[in-house]
């Protein structure tokens, strides 16, 4: 069971800085989280007694947001905040299961006393809306992650038997920093029907010194953080008709592909190409044909934090191309 209580206050100010309009918002949120994890425990596998573990955390989370309108079509934004993310519910369960016949004997379970993810974060961005449906944006950010949740292992003696117990636990965090560039425009500067074409481009770079807890000898980098991510879309639309092609790329990054949190893998870099054609007769009726993974990209998963070690359990995955035709009615 989980119960949360939140309260917040916010103040906004409008003024000028160097003759430019400045909007400032300052707020604070107080978040209280209470959880109770209930189950049963047994020492002999025959007699069970109820067990219940309570946990409670209270966090004070201030935030600051500032927007400086450096021109009619340009905005400079700054943000600073203390943020948190609650532990996943399945990680808070009490109790664990044992495998005494393993070599060595093993077990696993949850951790009702987990603390949430918590970070101090800063963002700075510049946005330029230079034409209708057109924008250029550049952003940098820095996050100081105070607490990480990951799967760890420790040795416990239960009924005279030494088990390697796997469970979720808190560990040290670290820094995450990066930059993101976005450019979007319709080709309004071209003559005739060419002005109905357009593009969207995005590139993101992320870097971190945070590592997971496994494998103990050479832990993976934090799950889900790709160092390079990019996207390029080209489109044409007019009078309800639209054609769009999208290319996406990401560099290798760590994933947790299954239910066992200590089984981490590295997903290799991928290049995906999708396309779609659609037509809307009016505000009510539309038809769309989509093609996914037209580049027929393969998924490569590596084990043991070694890029050359292709996993023997689904390390080479062929997704193939897929197509979707749908009709839409709004009412």
Secondary structure, 3 states (H helix, E strand, C coil): CEEEEEEEEEEEEEEEECCEEEEEEEEEEEEEEEEEEEEEECCCCCCCEEEEEEEEEEEEEEEEEEEEEEECCEEEEEEEEEEEECCCHHHCCCCEEEECCCCCCEEEECCCCCCCEEEEEEEEEEEEEEECCEEEEEEEEEEEEEEEEEEEEEEEEECCEEEEEEEEEEEEEEEEEEEEEEEEEECCCCCHHHHHEEEEEEEEEEEECCECCCCCCCCCECECCCCEEEEEEEEEEECCEEEEEEEEEECCEEECCCCCCCCCEEECCEEEEEEEEEEECCCCEEEEEEEECCCCCEEEEECCCCCCCECCCCCEEECCCEEEEEEEECC
